[in-house]
Amino acid sequence: MQTANSLWIFFALTLGIIALPGLDMAFIAGSATAGGLRGGLVAVAGVVAGGLVHVLLNVLGLAALLMLWPGAFQALLLAGCVYMAWIGWGMVRAPISADEGASADAAAAPPPPALASMPRVFMRGMMSCLLNPKAYAFMLAVFPAYLQVAQRSVAAQAALLAAIIAGNQIVVYGAVAAAAAGARHWLGPRGATAAWMVRGVGLVLMLAAAFTLWRAWP
């Protein structure tokens, strides 16, 4: 019973942390804005894969090793924020249709994908999660407390906790992707409108990266 209660507490903690706006959420919203629901869900899959790698790193002790060398965590924080700002800058520079209003066909043409191919979106989603300082802080401060239980081995418990994290990511980030893709669809298929949406999300991503670096840098 105590173990079951601890799993519910872990579920609530991870759900609350994942639901907080951050770099992963901004990236997924941008991917859905640029590539529709498919792009958003591919980004979600990449972030979920990154979360599974975080669990593996924590079980192997590599995440704790990063914290033992303060410079490593700062380098990771800087790399993650710069990477997200770079993705945001690429979205801000997304081309606007030069033929806007020229004809109905031109207006209906979707803009070029700001995040390129879907495999690249997946890899960027995975890197977003792996370079996210919030994820490392959670894995070091919260995850170890729920890792060792009498009823299961460490590997089995880690797999169960990973499933809880992945499930919460899929629900929360999937809803974000669906909302962003729905907003894109609601505004219509006009190329210029969609491109401006991509630029707006890119700007938010850059601001989120700057804010994260400012708040977390010692």
Phi, psi and omega in degrees: 000319180295320179296318179298319179297321180295326178292322177294322177296316178298319177301313182294320180296312182294321179298317180294319181290317180295325182287344177292133178301138181197194184295317181298315181296318179295321179295319180294318178299319179294322179295319178291325178293320182280320187243012180075191183299322179299314178298320179294318181290326176295319176297319177300316180300320178295318179295319178298318177299319176297322177297322177294323176294323176302317179298316180298317179297321181293317180296323179282349178087004183288327179295319178295325178298324177298322182286335178292335176250097186306324180298331180292319180293321178295320178296321178295318179299313181297316181297318181296316181291319178296319180298315180293322178295324179295318176296317178299320179296321177297326178286323177298326181275007180303132184292142173267139181303124181285344184258022182303126178082358181290321179199165180296322180294318180293322180291332182275350183288130180287154180287161175300141180301127182285338184249018174061214190289158180296320174302324178291323176299317179300313182295323178291324175296319178295317179293325177302316180289318183291333180260010183275114182297331178298324180293318179293321178299318179294315184293334180269328185268328188248311189304313184300330182294339182251007189275326184253117177226158182285333187282338186222159174288166179298319181296316180294318179294320178298320179296320179293316178295322178297321178295322178295315179299313181297319179297317178294321177298316181297317182292308185290307183288330175296321177294322177297315179298317179295321180293317180294318179293324177295320177296321178297318180290322182295323179286350176097166185275014182298128185300314183295320180298313180297320180295321177293326175298316179300316180298319180298316179293324177298320177295319177299319180297319178295317179294321179295320178296317179295319180294318179298316180296319181295319183284325188266342183290129184290000000 
